[in-house]
Amino acid sequence: AMERKKDDFEEHWAALDAGIQLIVAACFAAPETPVPTKLTSGLYTQVYNMSGKGQHWLDQLYKRCGQKVDSICRDTISPLVRGNRGEALLQAFVTEHRRYKRISTKLIYVFSYLDRHYTQLRQLTSMRECTANSFRVLVAYPVMEDVSAAFITLYNTHRTASSPTTDLALLTDTIQALVETSSDKPHWYTRNFEDAFLLDTTNFHTKLALTTDSQQRVAIVAKEQLLAESVFKASATTIQQILSSAHSTPPL
């Protein structure tokens, strides 16, 4: 009887997994294809039906949905980001983060019944937390050092050029992706990106002060004081202000 229950679960999970793959395929289609509402509603119903088949099914369903999210990040999203360098890395990171957001939004809906009637009651990691953790650990973290270095290099290229040609949209999109990646863990953003970026910015203005007149030095000191204020740590607004002022930064 136990073997039969196991076989039944595997059969139902295979159907659910196939539907999830259709969501992923739609998000990877070129041009981008809307995920049919009929598909996500049907998958929600499958999860609802499977959740009513007893504790064993609930336990297995929760375990499998986490494994599936990890698999999408590790085997599908991460390879498209790894191996890139410089501006190409930033573009890949932004593109795949945006794509993954679409996928995770659909999966959060599909498994929302399981979240409400199983995950929350047992105080387990929710599907929203699961999708965020998977991207952060399996996609972002392995390339974070390179992303940070590429961002700083590209930004410095922009602010030291007499006629800036850098795509500021890519810089701001990268910041947005990093902030969203750490939305539930702000310290991750601070530790893995912002500390290095603010330090580099402060050093830049310190060097710039040696080549400018006294009036400009006053402005530079004010910027350094702003960057030193702890209240601005992990603040996307502060980063945005710094990026927005790039055009007015005198070249070296």
C-alpha positions, 0 to 999 in steps of 0.5 A, spaced: 500 500 500 505 504 501 509 503 494 502 504 491 501 511 495 509 513 493 507 511 485 501 515 486 505 521 488 510 520 483 505 520 477 502 526 480 508 530 481 510 528 474 504 532 471 505 538 476 513 538 474 511 538 467 506 544 468 512 548 471 517 547 466 511 550 461 512 556 465 519 556 465 519 555 457 514 561 457 519 565 460 525 563 456 521 564 450 523 569 445 519 574 444 517 573 451 511 569 452 505 571 457 504 565 461 497 562 460 492 563 466 489 557 465 496 553 466 497 557 472 490 556 475 490 548 473 497 547 477 494 551 483 488 546 482 493 540 482 497 542 488 490 543 492 488 536 490 495 533 492 495 537 499 488 533 500 491 526 500 494 526 507 500 528 511 505 524 507 503 527 500 504 534 504 511 533 506 513 530 499 510 536 496 513 541 500 520 537 499 519 537 492 517 544 490 523 546 494 528 542 490 524 544 484 526 551 485 533 550 487 534 546 480 531 552 476 536 556 479 542 551 479 541 548 472 537 553 468 538 560 471 546 560 474 549 557 467 547 563 463 550 568 468 556 565 470 562 565 465 560 572 463 565 578 465 565 586 465 559 589 462 556 582 459 556 580 466 552 585 469 547 585 463 546 577 464 545 578 471 540 583 470 536 579 465 536 573 468 534 576 475 528 579 471 526 573 468 527 569 474 522 574 478 517 572 473 518 565 474 518 565 481 511 570 481 508 564 478 510 559 482 509 563 489 501 563 486 501 555 484 504 553 491 500 558 495 495 553 498 501 549 500 503 555 503 497 557 507 495 550 509 502 547 511 508 551 511 505 557 515 502 552 520 509 549 521 513 555 521 517 553 515 520 557 509 515 559 505 515 559 497 516 566 497 522 565 501 524 559 498 525 562 491 529 568 494 534 564 498 535 560 492 537 565 487 541 569 492 545 562 494 545 559 487 545 564 482 547 571 485 552 569 491 557 565 486 558 571 482 557 577 487 565 578 487 565 579 480 558 583 479 561 588 484 568 589 481 564 590 474 559 595 477 565 599 480 569 599 474 564 601 469 561 606 474 568 609 474 569 609 467 563 613 466 565 618 472 572 619 469 570 620 462 570 627 459 564 625 455 561 619 458 558 613 454 556 608 459 549 606 459 547 608 466 540 604 465 545 598 466 548 601 472 541 603 476 538 596 473 544 592 477 543 596 483 535 594 483 536 587 482 541 587 487 537 590 492 531 586 490 535 580 491 537 582 498 530 585 500 529 580 506 536 580 508 538 587 507 545 585 510 547 581 504 546 587 500 551 591 504 556 586 506 556 583 498 556 590 495 555 596 498 561 597 503 565 596 497 562 601 492 561 606 498 569 605 499 571 606 492 566 612 491 569 615 497 576 614 495 575 616 488 573 623 491 579 623 496 583 623 490 579 628 486 580 633 491 587 633 490 586 635 483 581 641 484 580 648 487 578 649 494 570 650 492 570 643 489 573 641 495 568 643 499 563 639 495 567 633 495 568 633 503 560 634 504 560 628 499 565 624 503 561 626 510 554 623 506 557 617 505 560 616 512 553 616 515 551 610 517 544 612 517 545 611 509 547 604 509 544 599 505 540 605 502 538 604 495 536 611 495 543 614 497 546 609 491 541 612 486 543 619 488 550 618 487 549 615 480 544 621 478 550 626 480 555 622 476 554 627 470 556 633 474 562 629 477 568 633 474 573 628 470 580 627 473 
